[in-house]
Amino acid sequence: MKKTIKVEICDTTMRDGTQGMGVSLSTPAKLRLLRRLDDIGMDFVEGGFPSAALKDAEFFREAAKMRLAHARLVAFGSTRLVGIPAAHDHHLIKLADAGAEVVSVVGKTWSLHVRDVLRTTRDENLAMISDTVRFLKNRGKVVLFDAEHFYDGWKDSPAFTMEAVKAAVEAGCDCVVLCDTNGGCVPHEIYAITKDVVSALQVRVGVHTHNDTGMAAANSIEAVRAGARHVQGTINGYGERCGNADLCTVIPTLELKMDMTCVGRANLKELRGVSVFVDELTNMRRDERLPYVGKCAFAHKAGLHVNAVEKNPRAVEHITPALVGNERSVLLSDASGKSSVLMKAIEMGVMGLKKSSTELPAVVSALKDLEGKGYAFEAADASFRILVQKILKKHRPFFELEGFRVIVEKRGRDEPCLSEATIKVRVKDEIAHTVGEGNGPVDALDSALRKALTKFYPAIAKVLLTDFQVRILDPEVATGAKTRVLIESGDGQETWGTVGVSPNIIEASWEALVDSVEYKLFKDEEKAGRKRRKHD
């Protein structure tokens, strides 16, 4: 029986990832992330640079109180300073005292850096590496030696680079991590160099790649193919400049394409959840085009693809989406046919619509007509569901608009703009007349609508607008252009998109707002109905 190869995964999101533009994590956020990464089965989690940042030192103090089921916490640091003994280097002392079982030490392995950055000699650089590793090993640490700029150094002088790495190995390091720090290497280079290093060393070899050529994940895979058994990277590829190897791409590729073990097949199902969790934790806009875990990864739009999915998903999908916690979706456009519309309706939970239904051509016709007027339903699933419900005559309005007024006022050159909305709606036989203020006219309108409806539908209080996008559809008519408004909403359990189109941006926003609220109320009513039927 073939033995499955184990590849260690070291997540560096808390250190490398936070070096990316706009990415930051508080200590409580890092502790939450540590727990989530431990739950998914990461072998190592790098927590930060305790000797350089007070926040990181605080994190390690708090993390030491946690009981981890699988992950080993890693503290990051660098080799001792030039001319200072390791035992007297305060950075190394803090690193050793951080409370982490494992330390990751970065050292120079490129002659250019030794000469132009450290501005020291080859012999001193070798001493810095060996002294540092030996000091940390004497303190009982597991030592990962990050060979900084290794691949560039190798291309400049293999002998110099290997001499530096061997200094770490002879001092007792547990793993040599080869770094493509500039991110400029291509896969065939990574493979060839890593293979030579693996054959030359009697210690575990790892890889740490950056994404400056867009090949960090591919380079990591090639290093593993050449014999590396330890991979470092970040969730969603966060990191300095163009980022690091995206573990959400590397891990499933190794597990599903190369028959290797990283976090295990069962934990793979949590991968999309972890990806989304990190985006939310860092307050970063989600990239839905990410391989494996992005919303677009298994989204089908072309008629030929949708038809194939309907018959056999393997025809157009390289894996089953559920393996990584994702799901299939069908995108709609003015080119969508009956198969696409039917599959989307079923995906959205529409009951009673079949290929033979007389209403299906009407749904397709309405969709094409609206798309021709500027509507886009790819990111507006909720509006599509409501459209279908209306055509099937299964939709009932939860309220009726009697009227609204929006005022934007600026009382002086240096005064802020004030936005106020007044709205009157009818719910059954009762009128609600409310006023709301906001940062802008749409925010004020949203506030007024919530005030009007919360009395009748308390669940509305849970709905939050998470995104608001405006697209000018015909810019050639300047300020008279038709606008499309896309709104993304959520209630903590689900997110949904709605769309509105009008030459008046407020009216377009209102249309999307109404769909958003009615979708929430409709879904809650639907769930309540299912519970009643189950109880009966």
C-alpha positions as CSV (number, residue, x, y, z in Angstrom):
1,M,0.0,0.0,0.0
2,K,1.3,3.4,-1.0
3,K,2.3,5.5,2.0
4,T,0.8,9.1,2.0
5,I,3.5,11.8,2.3
6,K,3.0,14.3,5.1
7,V,3.7,18.0,4.3
8,E,3.9,20.3,7.3
9,I,2.0,23.6,7.0
10,C,3.2,26.7,8.7
11,D,0.7,29.6,8.6
12,T,2.4,33.0,8.8
13,T,-0.7,35.2,8.4
14,M,-0.2,36.9,11.7
15,R,3.3,38.0,10.8
16,D,3.8,37.9,7.0
17,G,0.2,38.6,6.3
18,T,0.0,41.7,8.5
19,Q,2.9,43.2,6.5
20,G,0.5,43.5,3.6
21,M,-1.0,46.9,2.7
22,G,-4.1,47.6,4.8
23,V,-3.9,44.4,6.9
24,S,-3.8,44.6,10.6
25,L,-4.8,42.3,13.5
26,S,-5.4,43.2,17.2
27,T,-4.3,40.9,19.9
28,P,-7.8,39.5,20.5
29,A,-8.2,39.0,16.7
30,K,-4.9,37.1,16.6
31,L,-6.0,34.9,19.5
32,R,-9.3,34.1,17.6
33,L,-7.3,33.3,14.5
34,L,-4.9,31.1,16.4
35,R,-7.9,29.0,17.7
36,R,-9.4,28.8,14.2
37,L,-6.1,27.7,12.6
38,D,-5.6,25.1,15.3
39,D,-9.0,23.8,14.7
40,I,-8.4,23.3,11.0
41,G,-5.2,21.4,11.7
42,M,-2.3,23.7,10.9
43,D,1.0,22.2,12.1
44,F,2.7,25.6,12.9
45,V,1.2,29.1,13.4
46,E,3.7,32.0,13.4
47,G,2.4,34.6,15.8
48,G,4.7,37.6,15.2
49,F,8.0,39.3,16.1
50,P,8.0,39.5,20.0
51,S,11.2,41.4,20.2
52,A,10.2,44.1,17.8
53,A,6.6,44.8,18.6
54,L,4.9,45.3,22.0
55,K,1.6,44.0,20.5
56,D,3.3,40.8,19.4
57,A,4.8,40.3,22.8
58,E,1.4,40.7,24.4
59,F,-0.1,38.2,22.0
60,F,2.5,35.5,23.0
61,R,1.8,36.1,26.7
62,E,-2.0,35.6,26.1
63,A,-1.4,32.7,23.7
64,A,0.6,30.9,26.3
65,K,-2.6,30.5,28.3
66,M,-4.3,28.6,25.5
67,R,-4.4,24.9,25.1
68,L,-3.9,24.0,21.4
69,A,-5.0,20.7,20.1
70,H,-2.7,20.5,17.1
71,A,-0.8,23.7,16.1
72,R,2.6,24.6,17.5
73,L,3.0,28.3,18.1
74,V,6.0,29.9,16.4
75,A,7.8,33.1,17.4
76,F,9.7,34.9,14.7
77,G,13.1,36.7,15.0
78,S,16.4,37.2,13.2
79,T,20.0,36.2,13.8
80,R,22.1,38.0,16.4
81,L,23.4,41.5,15.6
82,V,26.8,42.0,14.1
83,G,29.6,41.8,16.7
84,I,27.3,41.0,19.6
85,P,27.3,37.5,21.3
86,A,24.0,35.7,21.0
87,A,23.6,35.5,24.8
88,H,23.9,39.3,25.1
89,D,21.6,40.1,22.2
90,H,18.4,41.5,23.8
91,H,16.3,40.6,20.7
92,L,17.3,37.0,20.9
93,I,16.7,36.9,24.6
94,K,13.1,38.2,24.1
95,L,12.6,35.7,21.3
96,A,13.7,32.8,23.6
97,D,11.5,34.1,26.5
98,A,8.4,34.7,24.3
99,G,6.9,31.4,25.5
100,A,6.7,29.7,22.1
101,E,8.0,26.2,21.7
102,V,9.2,26.9,18.2
103,V,11.2,29.8,16.8
104,S,11.7,30.8,13.3
105,V,15.0,32.6,12.7
106,V,15.7,34.5,9.5
107,G,19.3,34.7,8.4
108,K,21.2,36.1,5.3
109,T,22.1,33.5,2.7
110,W,22.8,35.9,-0.3
111,S,26.3,37.4,-0.6
112,L,24.7,40.7,-1.8
113,H,22.9,41.1,1.5
114,V,25.8,40.2,3.6
115,R,27.9,42.7,1.7
116,D,25.5,45.6,1.1
117,V,22.8,45.2,3.8
118,L,24.6,43.7,6.9
119,R,27.9,45.3,5.7
120,T,29.9,42.5,7.3
121,T,32.1,39.6,6.3
122,R,31.2,36.2,5.2
123,D,32.8,34.7,8.3
124,E,30.8,37.0,10.6
125,N,27.6,36.1,8.8
126,L,28.3,32.4,9.3
127,A,29.0,33.0,13.0
128,M,25.8,35.0,13.4
129,I,23.8,32.1,12.0
130,S,25.5,29.3,14.0
131,D,25.6,31.3,17.2
132,T,21.9,32.1,17.0
133,V,20.7,28.6,16.3
134,R,23.0,27.1,19.0
135,F,21.8,29.6,21.5
136,L,18.1,28.9,20.8
137,K,18.7,25.1,20.8
138,N,20.4,25.4,24.2
139,R,17.2,27.1,25.4
140,G,15.2,24.0,24.3
141,K,13.6,25.5,21.2
142,V,12.6,23.8,17.9
143,V,14.4,26.0,15.4
144,L,13.2,26.8,11.8
145,F,16.0,28.5,9.9
146,D,14.5,30.9,7.3
147,A,17.2,31.1,4.7
148,E,16.3,34.6,3.4
149,H,16.7,35.3,-0.3
150,F,18.0,31.8,-0.7
151,Y,17.0,31.2,-4.3
152,D,18.5,34.6,-5.5
153,G,21.6,33.8,-3.5
154,W,21.9,30.4,-5.1
155,K,21.7,31.9,-8.6
156,D,24.5,34.3,-7.6
157,S,26.7,31.7,-5.8
158,P,25.5,28.2,-4.8
159,A,28.6,27.7,-2.7
160,F,28.1,30.8,-0.6
161,T,24.4,30.1,-0.1
162,M,24.9,26.4,0.9
163,E,27.7,27.4,3.3
164,A,25.3,29.6,5.2
165,V,22.6,27.0,5.3
166,K,25.0,24.3,6.5
167,A,26.1,26.6,9.3
168,A,22.5,26.5,10.6
169,V,22.3,22.7,10.1
170,E,25.6,22.0,12.0
171,A,24.4,24.2,14.8
172,G,21.3,22.0,15.2
173,C,18.4,23.6,13.4
174,D,15.4,21.4,12.8
175,C,14.3,22.6,9.4
176,V,15.8,24.8,6.7
177,V,13.2,26.9,5.0
178,L,14.3,28.1,1.6
179,C,12.9,31.6,0.9
180,D,12.1,33.3,-2.4
181,T,12.0,36.6,-0.6
182,N,11.9,38.8,-3.7
183,G,9.2,36.6,-5.2
184,G,11.0,36.7,-8.6
185,C,11.7,33.0,-9.3
186,V,9.7,30.8,-11.6
187,P,8.6,27.2,-11.0
188,H,11.3,25.3,-12.9
189,E,14.0,27.3,-11.0
190,I,12.4,26.5,-7.7
191,Y,12.2,22.8,-8.5
192,A,15.8,22.4,-9.7
193,I,17.4,24.3,-6.8
194,T,15.2,22.7,-4.1
195,K,16.0,19.3,-5.4
196,D,19.8,19.9,-5.2
197,V,19.4,21.3,-1.6
198,V,17.3,18.3,-0.5
199,S,19.8,15.9,-1.8
200,A,22.7,17.8,0.0
201,L,21.1,18.1,3.5
202,Q,20.3,15.6,6.1
203,V,17.6,17.8,7.6
204,R,13.9,18.6,6.8
205,V,13.7,21.2,4.0
206,G,10.9,23.8,3.7
207,V,9.8,26.6,1.3
208,H,8.6,30.1,1.8
209,T,7.6,32.0,-1.4
210,H,6.3,35.4,-2.3
211,N,3.9,36.3,-5.1
212,D,5.7,39.0,-7.1
213,T,5.4,37.0,-10.3
214,G,2.0,35.6,-9.4
215,M,3.6,32.2,-9.0
216,A,4.0,31.8,-5.2
217,A,1.5,28.9,-5.0
218,A,3.0,27.1,-8.0
219,N,6.5,27.7,-6.7
220,S,5.5,26.1,-3.3
221,I,4.1,23.1,-5.1
222,E,7.2,22.7,-7.2
223,A,9.4,22.8,-4.1
224,V,7.3,20.0,-2.5
225,R,7.6,18.0,-5.7
226,A,11.4,18.4,-5.4
227,G,11.3,17.1,-1.8
228,A,10.4,19.9,0.5
229,R,8.2,18.7,3.3
230,H,7.4,22.0,5.1
231,V,5.4,24.9,3.4
232,Q,5.0,28.4,4.8
233,G,2.3,30.8,3.5
234,T,-0.7,32.9,4.5
235,I,-4.5,32.6,4.3
236,N,-5.8,34.3,1.2
237,G,-2.2,35.1,0.2
238,Y,-1.9,38.2,2.4
239,G,1.6,39.6,2.6
240,E,4.0,42.3,1.7
241,R,4.0,43.8,-1.8
242,C,2.0,41.2,-3.9
243,G,1.6,38.8,-1.0
244,N,2.8,35.3,0.0
245,A,1.8,31.8,-1.2
246,D,-1.9,31.4,-0.6
247,L,-2.4,28.4,1.7
248,C,-6.0,28.2,0.5
249,T,-4.6,27.2,-2.9
250,V,-1.5,25.2,-1.8
251,I,-3.2,23.0,0.8
252,P,-6.0,21.6,-1.4
253,T,-3.7,21.2,-4.3
254,L,-1.4,19.0,-2.3
255,E,-4.2,17.1,-0.7
256,L,-6.5,16.7,-3.7
257,K,-4.1,16.8,-6.7
258,M,-0.9,15.2,-5.3
259,D,-2.3,12.7,-2.8
260,M,-0.3,14.2,0.1
261,T,-1.5,15.0,3.6
262,C,-1.5,18.5,5.1
263,V,-4.4,19.3,7.3
264,G,-6.5,16.2,6.4
265,R,-9.5,15.7,4.1
266,A,-12.0,16.3,6.8
267,N,-10.5,19.7,7.7
268,L,-10.4,20.8,4.1
269,K,-14.2,21.3,4.3
270,E,-13.5,24.2,6.7
271,L,-11.1,25.9,4.2
272,R,-13.6,28.4,2.7
273,G,-14.9,29.2,6.1
274,V,-11.4,30.1,7.4
275,S,-10.8,32.1,4.2
276,V,-13.9,34.2,4.8
277,F,-13.1,34.4,8.5
278,V,-9.7,36.0,7.9
279,D,-11.2,38.5,5.5
280,E,-13.7,39.6,8.0
281,L,-11.2,39.6,10.8
282,T,-8.9,42.0,8.9
283,N,-11.8,44.0,7.4
284,M,-10.5,43.4,3.9
285,R,-12.7,43.3,0.8
286,R,-13.1,39.7,-0.2
287,D,-11.6,38.5,-3.5
288,E,-14.3,36.1,-4.8
289,R,-12.0,35.0,-7.6
290,L,-9.7,33.1,-5.3
291,P,-9.1,29.5,-6.5
292,Y,-11.0,26.8,-4.5
293,V,-12.5,29.1,-1.9
294,G,-13.8,32.1,-3.8
295,K,-17.5,32.5,-4.6
296,C,-16.6,32.5,-8.3
297,A,-14.5,29.3,-8.1
298,F,-17.5,27.1,-9.0
299,A,-19.8,29.8,-10.6
300,H,-21.1,28.9,-14.1
301,K,-22.5,31.4,-16.6
302,A,-21.9,30.2,-20.1
303,G,-24.8,28.2,-21.4
304,L,-22.7,25.2,-22.5
305,H,-21.1,25.0,-19.0
306,V,-24.5,25.3,-17.2
307,N,-25.9,22.5,-19.5
308,A,-22.9,20.3,-18.7
309,V,-23.2,21.0,-14.9
310,E,-26.8,19.9,-15.1
311,K,-25.8,16.6,-16.7
312,N,-22.5,15.9,-14.9
313,P,-20.6,18.5,-12.9
314,R,-17.3,16.6,-13.4
315,A,-17.4,17.8,-17.0
316,V,-16.6,21.4,-16.0
317,E,-15.4,21.3,-12.4
318,H,-12.0,20.1,-11.4
319,I,-13.1,19.1,-7.9
320,T,-16.4,18.8,-6.0
321,P,-16.9,22.2,-4.3
322,A,-18.0,20.7,-1.0
323,L,-14.5,19.2,-0.5
324,V,-13.2,22.7,0.4
325,G,-16.4,24.0,1.9
326,N,-17.6,25.8,-1.2
327,E,-20.7,25.5,-3.3
328,R,-21.7,25.6,-6.9
329,S,-23.6,28.6,-8.3
330,V,-25.2,29.6,-11.6
331,L,-24.8,33.1,-12.8
332,L,-27.5,34.8,-14.9
333,S,-27.2,37.2,-17.8
334,D,-29.2,38.3,-20.9
335,A,-27.7,35.3,-22.6
336,S,-29.1,32.8,-20.1
337,G,-31.4,30.1,-21.4
338,K,-34.0,27.9,-19.7
339,S,-31.4,25.5,-18.2
340,S,-29.5,28.4,-16.5
341,V,-32.6,30.0,-15.2
342,L,-34.1,26.8,-13.9
343,M,-30.9,25.7,-12.1
344,K,-30.5,29.2,-10.5
345,A,-34.2,29.1,-9.4
346,I,-33.6,25.6,-7.8
347,E,-30.4,26.8,-6.2
348,M,-32.3,29.8,-4.7
349,G,-35.0,27.4,-3.3
350,V,-37.8,28.1,-5.7
351,M,-40.4,25.4,-5.4
352,G,-42.6,24.1,-8.2
353,L,-40.7,25.4,-11.2
354,K,-39.7,22.7,-13.7
355,K,-38.4,22.4,-17.2
356,S,-42.0,21.8,-18.4
357,S,-43.5,24.7,-16.4
358,T,-45.4,27.2,-18.6
359,E,-44.0,30.0,-16.3
360,L,-40.3,29.2,-17.2
361,P,-40.4,31.0,-20.6
362,A,-41.9,34.0,-18.8
363,V,-39.1,34.1,-16.2
364,V,-36.5,33.9,-19.0
365,S,-38.2,36.6,-21.0
366,A,-38.5,38.9,-17.9
367,L,-34.8,38.3,-17.1
368,K,-33.7,39.2,-20.6
369,D,-35.9,42.3,-20.6
370,L,-34.6,43.6,-17.3
371,E,-30.9,42.8,-18.2
372,G,-31.5,44.9,-21.4
373,K,-32.6,47.8,-19.2
374,G,-29.4,47.6,-17.2
375,Y,-30.2,45.2,-14.4
376,A,-27.6,42.6,-13.5
377,F,-28.5,39.6,-11.4
378,E,-25.1,37.9,-11.1
379,A,-24.6,39.5,-7.7
380,A,-28.3,40.0,-7.0
381,D,-29.6,36.6,-6.2
382,A,-32.2,37.9,-3.8
383,S,-33.7,40.2,-6.5
384,F,-33.8,37.3,-8.9
385,R,-35.7,35.1,-6.3
386,I,-38.2,37.9,-5.8
387,L,-38.6,38.3,-9.6
388,V,-39.4,34.6,-10.0
389,Q,-41.8,34.6,-7.0
390,K,-43.7,37.5,-8.6
391,I,-44.0,35.7,-12.0
392,L,-45.2,32.5,-10.2
393,K,-47.7,34.7,-8.4
394,K,-46.3,33.5,-5.1
395,H,-45.0,36.9,-3.9
396,R,-46.9,39.1,-1.5
397,P,-45.6,42.5,-0.5
398,F,-44.9,42.9,3.2
399,F,-45.5,46.7,3.0
400,E,-46.6,49.3,0.5
401,L,-44.9,52.7,0.0
402,E,-47.1,55.7,0.4
403,G,-44.2,58.0,-0.3
404,F,-40.7,59.2,0.8
405,R,-38.7,62.5,0.8
406,V,-35.0,62.8,1.1
407,I,-33.3,66.1,2.0
408,V,-29.5,66.8,1.8
409,E,-28.5,70.1,3.4
410,K,-25.2,72.0,3.8
411,R,-25.5,75.0,6.0
412,G,-22.1,76.5,5.4
413,R,-18.8,76.0,3.4
414,D,-17.1,74.3,6.3
415,E,-20.1,72.5,7.7
416,P,-20.8,68.8,7.0
417,C,-23.7,67.7,4.7
418,L,-26.8,66.6,6.6
419,S,-29.0,63.9,5.2
420,E,-32.6,63.3,6.3
421,A,-35.2,61.0,4.9
422,T,-39.0,60.9,5.7
423,I,-40.9,57.8,4.7
424,K,-44.5,56.7,4.9
425,V,-45.4,53.0,4.5
426,R,-48.5,51.0,4.9
427,V,-48.3,47.6,6.7
428,K,-51.7,45.8,6.4
429,D,-54.1,48.5,7.5
430,E,-51.6,50.6,9.6
431,I,-49.5,53.6,8.4
432,A,-46.0,54.1,9.7
433,H,-44.5,57.6,9.2
434,T,-40.9,57.9,10.3
435,V,-37.8,60.1,9.9
436,G,-34.2,58.9,9.7
437,E,-30.8,60.5,9.5
438,G,-27.6,59.2,7.9
439,N,-24.2,59.8,6.5
440,G,-25.8,60.2,3.1
441,P,-29.2,60.1,1.5
442,V,-29.3,56.3,1.0
443,D,-28.1,55.7,4.6
444,A,-30.9,58.1,5.8
445,L,-33.5,56.3,3.7
446,D,-32.4,52.9,5.1
447,S,-32.6,54.3,8.6
448,A,-36.1,55.6,8.1
449,L,-37.3,52.4,6.5
450,R,-35.9,50.3,9.4
451,K,-37.7,52.6,11.9
452,A,-41.0,52.2,10.0
453,L,-40.8,48.4,9.7
454,T,-39.1,47.2,12.9
455,K,-42.3,47.6,14.9
456,F,-44.0,45.1,12.6
457,Y,-41.1,42.9,11.7
458,P,-38.4,42.9,14.5
459,A,-36.1,40.7,12.5
460,I,-35.3,43.7,10.3
461,A,-33.1,45.0,13.1
462,K,-30.6,42.2,12.4
463,V,-30.2,43.2,8.8
464,L,-27.0,45.2,7.9
465,L,-26.0,46.7,4.6
466,T,-22.5,45.3,4.0
467,D,-21.7,46.8,0.6
468,F,-23.1,49.5,-1.7
469,Q,-22.0,49.8,-5.3
470,V,-23.1,52.3,-8.0
471,R,-22.4,51.8,-11.7
472,I,-23.1,54.5,-14.3
473,L,-24.7,52.6,-17.3
474,D,-24.6,55.4,-19.9
475,P,-21.9,57.9,-19.1
476,E,-22.3,59.7,-22.4
477,V,-25.4,61.5,-21.0
478,A,-23.3,62.8,-18.0
479,T,-25.4,63.7,-14.9
480,G,-28.6,62.4,-16.6
481,A,-27.1,58.9,-16.8
482,K,-29.0,55.8,-15.7
483,T,-27.5,54.2,-12.6
484,R,-27.4,50.6,-11.3
485,V,-27.2,50.1,-7.6
486,L,-26.1,46.8,-6.1
487,I,-26.6,46.3,-2.4
488,E,-25.2,43.4,-0.3
489,S,-27.0,42.7,2.9
490,G,-26.5,40.2,5.8
491,D,-28.1,39.1,9.0
492,G,-25.2,37.3,10.6
493,Q,-26.3,34.0,9.1
494,E,-26.6,34.7,5.4
495,T,-25.7,37.4,2.9
496,W,-27.7,38.3,-0.2
497,G,-27.5,40.8,-3.0
498,T,-30.2,43.0,-4.6
499,V,-30.3,45.4,-7.5
500,G,-32.1,48.6,-8.6
501,V,-31.9,50.6,-11.8
502,S,-33.1,54.2,-12.4
503,P,-31.9,57.6,-13.8
504,N,-32.3,58.7,-10.2
505,I,-29.8,57.1,-7.8
506,I,-32.1,57.5,-4.8
507,E,-34.9,55.6,-6.6
508,A,-32.5,52.9,-7.7
509,S,-31.2,52.6,-4.2
510,W,-34.8,52.4,-2.9
511,E,-35.6,49.6,-5.3
512,A,-32.6,47.6,-4.1
513,L,-33.4,48.4,-0.4
514,V,-37.0,47.1,-0.8
515,D,-35.8,43.8,-2.3
516,S,-33.3,43.4,0.5
517,V,-35.8,43.8,3.2
518,E,-38.5,41.7,1.5
519,Y,-36.1,38.9,0.8
520,K,-35.2,38.7,4.5
521,L,-38.9,38.7,5.5
522,F,-39.8,36.2,2.9
523,K,-36.9,33.8,3.9
524,D,-37.9,34.1,7.6
525,E,-41.5,33.3,6.7
526,E,-40.4,30.4,4.6
527,K,-38.3,29.0,7.5
528,A,-41.2,29.4,9.9
529,G,-43.5,27.5,7.5
530,R,-41.0,24.6,7.3
531,K,-40.8,24.4,11.1
532,R,-44.7,24.3,11.4
533,R,-45.0,21.6,8.8
534,K,-42.3,19.6,10.5
535,H,-44.0,20.0,13.9
536,D,-47.4,19.0,12.4
